[in-house]
Amino acid sequence: MTQASLWRGVIPAITTPFTADGAVDHDFLARHARLMLDAGCTGIVPLGSLGEGATLGFDEKVAIMRTLVAALGDAPVIPGIAALSTDEAVQLARAAKAAGCRGLMVLPPYVYSTDAREMGAHVAAVIGATDLPCMLYNNPLAYKTDFVPEQLAELAAAFPNVQAVKESSGDLRRIAAIRALIGDRLEILVGVDDAIVESIQMGATGWIAGMVNAFPKESVQLFEQAKQGSAAVTDLYHWFLPTLRLDTVPKFVQLIKLAQQEVGLGSERVRAPRLVLQGEEREQALRVIRKAIAERPEA
């Protein structure tokens, strides 16, 4: 697989399924990941924000990597690498390489977010821990750290294995700014579901998708239509947008897992401190999800 193809297409930020007693459900995880690939997705990103990586222990993360590598054959597994400390993140990156992962999604550290010097040193340590291709995850809303285009350019110049950025600032101008500064040096992937069509129009080449966990075929179709500039994308996007917007709120994990449960592709179980939705909040989400199911476009 070439550098470019590793970072292109629809790559699910896969959810982490749990059994009734709270353990990771490895059997379902493997089946669900294969279903994503059968729908046309190009790889899998586990252990990110949607994968509840912050509530998983080190050994659980490594076990998830191994399950997915064994399940997916040649398709790339690109785990999120994040921890409270830089040392643990470095160890996790090395464990990912040992497990057979094909690339890394490098996040800022959990909890502690400060200036550009410290954040740059953290991600540089993780990127330099292996020779695996790396995608930097920029999500200032979630992680309080904003890797601006100039910082991305510095990291790309210092580390040849920095190949991509998952741009989740929500600012579409960032894509143009990165391109203006460093051209095609980095692949740009979008991590905000309800900005995917606009991001592709601005030059994004991949989608680290969330609601794909519940609607895989429609997600791949939306990406392909947007990439091709098809007029049909307008109607598909209009149908999908209310559901895609569930990816952009604090309880996006619960909402996406609830959608999975509604379509028969998983369970709404989450790991505390997250709790399953209830009351009017849950009913409101179900109205959005069930409307999307009832009006689902024919394949």
Residue pairs with C-beta under 8 A, 6 or more apart in sequence:
1 74
1 76
1 102
3 133
3 163
3 187
4 187
4 205
5 42
6 43
6 76
6 78
6 102
6 103
6 133
6 163
6 164
7 103
7 133
7 135
7 163
7 164
7 187
7 189
7 205
7 206
8 42
8 187
8 205
8 206
9 40
9 41
9 42
9 43
9 206
9 207
9 220
9 223
10 40
10 41
10 42
10 206
10 207
10 209
10 212
10 219
10 220
10 223
11 41
11 42
11 43
11 44
11 45
11 78
11 189
11 206
11 207
11 208
11 209
12 33
12 36
12 41
12 44
12 45
12 208
12 209
12 210
12 212
12 213
12 216
13 45
13 48
13 49
13 50
13 51
13 191
13 208
13 209
13 210
14 29
14 32
14 33
14 36
14 44
14 45
14 46
14 50
14 51
14 68
14 213
15 32
15 50
15 51
15 52
15 213
15 253
15 256
15 257
15 260
15 266
16 24
16 29
16 46
16 47
16 51
16 52
16 53
16 56
16 64
16 271
17 24
17 25
17 28
17 29
17 32
17 266
17 267
17 269
18 24
18 25
18 267
18 269
18 270
18 271
19 25
19 269
20 269
22 269
22 271
24 56
24 60
24 63
24 64
26 63
26 64
26 67
28 266
29 64
29 67
29 68
29 71
30 67
30 68
30 70
30 71
32 213
32 265
32 266
33 44
33 68
33 71
33 72
34 71
34 72
35 216
35 265
36 44
36 212
36 213
36 216
37 44
37 72
37 75
39 216
39 217
39 219
39 220
40 216
40 217
40 220
40 224
41 212
41 216
41 219
41 220
42 75
42 76
42 206
43 72
43 75
43 76
43 77
43 78
43 102
44 68
44 72
44 75
44 76
44 77
44 78
45 51
45 78
45 79
45 80
45 105
45 208
46 53
46 64
46 65
46 68
46 77
46 79
46 80
47 53
47 56
47 61
47 64
47 65
47 79
47 80
47 81
47 82
48 80
48 105
48 107
48 137
48 208
49 80
49 139
49 142
49 252
49 253
50 210
50 213
50 252
50 253
50 256
51 64
51 80
52 253
52 270
52 271
52 274
53 61
53 80
53 82
54 82
54 110
55 271
55 272
55 273
55 274
56 64
56 271
58 83
58 88
58 91
58 92
58 95
61 79
61 92
61 95
62 92
62 95
62 99
64 79
65 77
65 79
65 95
65 96
65 99
65 100
65 101
66 99
66 100
68 77
69 77
69 99
69 100
69 101
76 101
76 102
76 103
77 100
77 101
77 102
78 101
78 102
78 103
78 104
78 105
78 135
79 92
79 96
79 101
79 104
79 105
80 105
80 107
80 137
81 89
81 92
81 93
81 96
81 104
81 105
81 106
81 107
81 126
82 89
82 107
82 108
82 109
82 110
83 89
83 92
83 109
83 110
84 109
84 110
84 111
84 112
85 109
86 109
86 121
86 122
86 125
86 126
89 109
89 122
89 125
89 126
90 125
90 126
90 129
93 104
93 106
93 126
93 129
93 130
93 132
94 129
94 130
96 104
96 130
96 132
97 130
97 131
97 132
101 132
102 132
102 133
103 132
103 133
103 134
103 135
103 163
104 126
104 127
104 130
104 132
104 133
104 134
104 135
105 134
105 135
105 137
105 166
105 208
106 123
106 126
106 127
106 134
106 135
106 136
106 137
107 137
107 139
107 143
108 119
108 122
108 123
108 137
108 143
108 144
108 145
109 122
113 119
113 143
113 144
113 145
116 151
119 145
119 147
120 151
120 154
120 155
123 136
123 147
123 155
124 155
124 158
124 159
126 134
127 134
127 136
127 155
127 159
127 161
127 162
128 159
130 161
131 161
132 161
133 161
133 163
133 164
134 159
134 161
134 162
134 163
134 164
135 163
135 164
135 165
135 166
135 187
135 189
136 147
136 152
136 155
136 162
136 164
136 165
136 166
137 143
137 165
137 166
137 168
137 191
138 145
138 146
138 147
138 152
138 165
138 166
138 167
138 168
138 169
139 166
139 168
139 169
139 191
140 146
140 169
141 168
141 169
141 170
142 168
146 169
147 155
147 165
149 174
149 177
149 178
149 181
149 182
150 181
152 165
152 178
152 181
152 182
152 186
153 181
153 182
153 185
155 162
156 162
156 182
156 185
156 186
162 186
163 186
163 187
164 186
164 187
164 188
164 189
164 206
165 178
165 186
165 187
165 188
165 189
166 189
166 190
166 191
166 208
167 174
167 175
167 178
167 188
167 189
167 190
167 191
167 199
167 204
168 190
168 191
168 192
170 192
170 195
170 248
172 195
172 198
172 199
172 202
175 188
175 199
175 202
175 203
175 204
176 202
176 203
178 186
178 188
179 188
179 203
187 205
187 206
188 199
188 203
188 204
188 205
188 206
189 204
189 205
189 206
189 207
189 208
190 196
190 199
190 200
190 204
190 206
190 207
190 208
191 207
191 208
192 199
192 247
192 248
193 209
193 210
193 211
193 244
193 245
193 247
193 248
194 241
194 244
194 245
194 247
194 248
196 204
196 207
196 209
196 222
196 223
196 226
196 244
197 222
197 226
197 233
197 237
199 207
200 207
200 223
200 226
200 227
201 226
207 219
207 223
209 219
209 223
210 247
210 252
210 256
211 219
211 240
211 243
211 244
211 246
211 247
211 256
211 259
212 219
212 220
213 256
213 257
213 259
213 260
213 265
213 266
214 243
214 256
214 259
214 260
214 262
214 263
214 265
214 266
214 289
215 240
215 243
215 259
215 263
215 292
216 265
217 299
218 236
218 240
218 296
218 297
221 236
221 299
222 233
222 236
222 237
222 240
224 230
225 232
225 233
225 236
226 233
226 237
235 297
236 297
239 292
239 295
239 296
239 297
240 292
242 288
242 291
242 292
243 259
243 288
243 289
243 292
246 252
246 255
246 256
246 259
246 285
246 288
246 289
247 255
247 256
249 255
251 274
251 277
251 281
253 270
253 274
254 268
254 270
254 274
254 275
254 276
254 277
255 277
255 285
257 266
257 267
257 268
257 269
257 270
258 268
258 276
258 277
258 282
258 285
258 286
258 289
259 289
260 266
260 267
260 268
261 267
261 268
262 286
262 289
262 290
262 293
263 293
268 276
268 277
269 276
270 276
276 282
277 285
